[in-house]
Amino acid sequence: MFIALGISWAGLVIGTRAQYASLRPHYDDNESASFPQRQAGVAAQGQMVYEDLGCVSCHTQQVRRAGIGSDKARGWGDRQSVARDFLYDSRPQLGNARIGPDLSNYAARAKDSGMTPDRLYAYLYNGHNGMPAYPFLFEKRPIIGERDAHALNVKLPAGFEIAPTRRAEQLVAYLLSLNHTYEFSEAQPVVHGTAEGEGETK
């Protein structure tokens, strides 16, 4: 029994380390930057809020390669997710169910669709397209001085506002940091050579 457990442990832990421990960020000369990039502090904190709320139960963060599912056709990503994408994630939120859309490239989609932090706050407060509401991420409070820049547009007694809490700000920052649109060589389609020396992409 101990031998069987030892072999299993070696295969899972040592084998995985042998495959991925040497991964490093990729430096892109055209961008003069390395990818993936570390998340800013507030976004990194938002990942913990995302995990705490169980968002991984309904959303994945792993785009499947062409030929396996329709992720690209849905606009969730132009390439498959690879291990290097999660180089700086201490707890990757891969998920295994898609009650909601994949979020790997949510920041890029949000930018293209004009999604703003304020619209995201409204979705979190009210729920959206089957997504549950999270009103506990907001607080009703008296307006002291100026109105909060991200106060929701809801009907309240005069002198009060509904504003996002720190946890809501962290979660929105995290969602708007999810962007794996850079290119890695290992994410490219496999090219098989032919007898004439030409390649056929599978």
Summary of the structure (lengths in Angstrom):
residues: 202
radius of gyration: 21.2
end to end distance: 42.4
largest distance: 77.6
contacts: 484
relative contact order: 0.17
helix: 36%
strand: 12%
